[in-house]
Amino acid sequence: MIQPRWAVVVPVKRLTGAKSRLRGALPGVPHEELALALAADTLRAVLACPAVAEALVVTDDHRVAQAARALGARTLADLPDAGLNAAFRHGAAQTVARWVTGLTADLPALRPQDLAAALLAARRGAEGVRRFVADAPGTGTVLLTAPPGVDLDPRFGIDSAAAHEASGALPLTGDWPSLRRDVDTADDLAEAARLGLGPRTAALLATVRPARATS
């Protein structure tokens, strides 16, 4: 039986500025609703993962915080204008569990079993070493883990997979398609839909598809 040992830190930007490359991806759907759905479905999967002891959402957006708490996550106010990596560090410093992971908030197809498998692989890896999971293209990072006594030391941003590896983190290479499928563009969203979206994002897509079918 998997023991719930992990604290998962999930930073979420203010919805008005989140996922800017997705703006207009779902005609007729307010962009903020789509950004919120991506985060909510990510959190739903995190909280359903048997390896997770707690989820901590770092955000200054009251709608995100409200949705996170409704799902069972803890929330923490973001540091003003400090950026994504600072949010990860801020959250990691406030976690209760000894094993910590940082996760991006744009994984609407995430399956709890994929997350559990990746976290198990991280625990079985080299002791005292951070591990990361690259996104589907292989250049970005969707997940970064740190064992007890080791700082998370996040390097998220452009070419973050290379940045994390250069900083000493080791890649995790399992076949976890729902974990690797982050969503930055409309094409990414279509690919996530093929994998199977969480309920909130799926409901938004369902409002668009009938309109397209009748046009």
N, C-alpha and C positions, 0 to 999 in steps of 0.2 A: 504494500500500500504506500502511495506517495505521501510523504510528510509535507505539510504546508510550512515551508521554511523561508520563502522568498518575500521580500518587500519589492513591489514594482512601482517605480516612480514614472508618472506620465505627465509631462508638461503640456499645457494647452494654451495657445495664444488667445487673446481677445477675438471673438468670432468675426468682428468687422475686418480684422487684418489677417485672419487665418486662411491658408490654402488659396492664395491669390491666383495661382495658375489654373485653379478649377472654376474660377468665376465664369458663369454662363454655361457650365457643363450640363446642367439640367434646366432647360428653358421653362420659365414659369415658377421655378422653385427658388425662393430666396437663398442667396449664397450662405448666409449665416445658418440657415436650417441644415444645409448639406454639411457644413463644417461641424456643426454640433452632432449630427447623426454619425459621422465618421468616428468622432471621439467617443460617443456613447456606445457604439457597437464594439469598439476596441475595448472599452472598459468592461462591458458585459462579458466578453470572452475572458478577459484577465481574471475577473472575479469568479468565473466558473472553473478556473484552472485549479486542480487539486494541489498543485505545488505552491500556490500563492497564499501567504498568510495575511498580507494587507496590500491594498492599492492606495497610493497617495497621488492625488492630482494637484499639480502646481498651476494655479491660474489666477488671473485677476478678473475673469469674466463671471458675473453672477449667475448667468444661465448655465454655463458649464459647471460651476460649483454646485448649483442646485441639482442638476442632472446626475452629477457624480455621487453626491450624497444619497440621492434616491436609489441609486444602484448598489450602494453599500461601501463606496470608497470614502476615504478621508480626504480632506482638502486643505491646501496650504496656500496662502496668498503669495503671489509671485513677487520677485524683487523688481522694482520699477526700472524699466528700460535696460535690464541687465543681459537679456538674450537667452537663447535656448540652453546653452551649456551651463550658465549660471543657475538656471531653473533646475536642471538635473542635479547640480551640486547642492543646491538649497534643499531640494526634496530628499536627497540621499542622506543629508545630515540630520534629518528629522525622522528617519525610519526607525521602527522598533526591531524588525527582523535583522539577523546578522548577515544574511545573504541578500544582496541588493542588485536589482537590475533596473536600467533605464530603458523605457520603451516609447517609441513614437506613437502619436495619437491618431494616426491615419491608416489603420489596419482594419477596415470594416468587414473583411472576410476572415478574420483571425478565428482559428479553431482552438479551443482550450487544449486539445491533445497535442497540437503542434507546439504551442507554447510550453507545455509540460515536458515534451520530449527535448526541446532545446535547453530548458533549465536543468533537466537531468544530465544532459551531455556536458553542460558547464560545470556541474558539481563533480562529474567524473574526470574532468580534465586536470591539467597540471595545477598543483596546489599553489595558492598565493598568486595566481595569474588571472588577469581580467580576460574575458572572452567576449566576442561580438558576433552578431549575425548580420551579414550584408543583405541589402535589398535584392530584388529580382535582377536588376541590371548588373549588380556586383560592385557599384561605386559608392553607394550610400550605406547607411547603417540603420537597422530597425531596432536592434536590441544590443545592449551592452551590460555585461554582468561583472560583479566584483565579489570575491569571497570575503569572509570575515577578516577584518584588519587591513583591508586593502581599499584605498580610495577609488571611487568610480572613475574619476578623471575623464570626463566625457570630451569628445572631440567631434561632436555632430556639426554638420555643415557640408559644404561642397567637398566631394571626394573624401567623405568621412571614413570610409572603409580603409583607405590607405593611411589616413591620419591615425586611426585607432591602431592599426598594425604597427605603424612607425613608433607609436608611443609604448609598445610592448604588449598590447593586447593580442590574443591569438584568435584566429577565425574559427567559428563553428560551421561545419559544412554539411549538416544533415539536410534531408529532403523535407522541408517544411514550407510548402508553397503558400499557405495562407499567412504565415508569419512574414515571409519575404515580400509579400505583395502590398507595399505601401501605395498610397494614392496621391499623386501630385497633379495628374492631368486627366482629361476625359478618357484617353486610351487606357490609363491605369484603372480608372473606375470600371470601364467595360471588362477588363481582365479580371478585376475583383468580382464582378457580377458573375462571370463564368465559373469562378471558384465557389460562389455562394455567399451572398452578403448577409450581414446581421440584420435583424428585423427593422431597425429604424431607417437605415439606408435603403433597404429593399422597399420599404413603404414609399419612400420618396421617388424611387425609380418607377414604381408601379403607377404613380400619378402622371408620369410623363409618357410612358409607353402607350397607353390607350389613345392619347392625343395624337401621337405620331402615326398610330395605326389607322386613324380616321382622317388624316390630313391628305 
